[in-house]
Structures are given as C-alpha cells and as structure tokens.
Amino acid sequence: MPVKINNGIVDTAIQKLIPISNSKARPRHPMTAEFITIHNTGNAGATGKQNADYVVNQNEYKSWHFTVGNNEIYQH
C-alpha cells in the first residue's frame, strides 16, 4: 500500500526497485552523484504509480531514482 502524503510530509518512500537483471537501466559500476535533476514527466493523466511501473517493468535504456506522485513517492 502506498505511503500517503499528509500535510506535505512523507515518512517513507515506497521501494519499487528496478531489477538488477535490467542491465540497460543500471550502469553496473559505482557512481558518485554530482547533481540532482527534478522535472515534470509531461505524462498528463498518469499517476505516480503508473510512472513507477513504467521505469521498473521495461528493459530499456532509462532509469531514475524517485517518482513523486500527488499522493505517494516511489524509490527505484
């Protein structure tokens, strides 16, 4: 069950991790973060869960670390 955002506060993100077997979504070597990018998906009408499912269930060259919806946050 998603952790709901109440009064703008979330205690825990839902873990919906990209499988390690998806070699296209993970670099396979340690990385040090230098920057953070935050942007809108431009995916009108999609929920946070739908965007989280999209990144986890595809074997494509794409990934991100968090999906923030209106009522939940997912960690990938």
N, C-alpha and C positions, 0 to 999 in steps of 0.2 A: 504494500500500500504506500502511495506517495506521502512524503512528509509535506504537510501543508505550510504555506507561508501565512503566519498570523501576525497582523500589525507590522508587516515588513520584516519579520525576523524568522529565519530558518535555523533550526538546531543542527540538522544533519542533511547532507545530500544523499540521494538515493544512488547506490552503486549499480550501474548498468554498464559493466566493463566490456570493452572491445576484446574479443577472444585473442589470445596471444598467437593463435594459429593464423590470424589475419595479418600476414606479413606486409601487406600493402598499406595498412593503417598505422603500423608501428615501425620506428626506424631501426630497431634491433641493436641499438648501442646507446650508452648513457648520453644524456644531453643536459646542458645547463641552461635554464631559462634566462633570457636577457630582456624579453619584452612580454607584455600581455596585450592581446588584441581582443576587443569586445565589439561585436557588430550584430546587426539585425540579420536574420536569415533571409528576409524577403519572401518568406514562405507563408503568405497570408492564409489564415484559416487553420494552419497546422498547430497542434498543441505541443507543449514541451515533450510529452511522452512520444508523440509521433516523430519528432526530430531526433530524440534519443534512440528510438528504434531504428531509424534510418542509418545512423552512423554505426550502430552495433551490428546490424544484420546484413551489411553489404561487404563484399570483398573487393573494395575499390581503393584507389589512392586518395583517401580523405580521412581525417580524424580531427577531433578537438577534445578538450579536456572536460568541459562542462556545458550542459544545456540548461538554460534558465527559462522556465515557462511562467505563466501567470500564477500558478499555484504550487510549483514544485521545482526542484533543482536536481539534475542528474549528473553524476560523475562518470566519466568514461575511462 
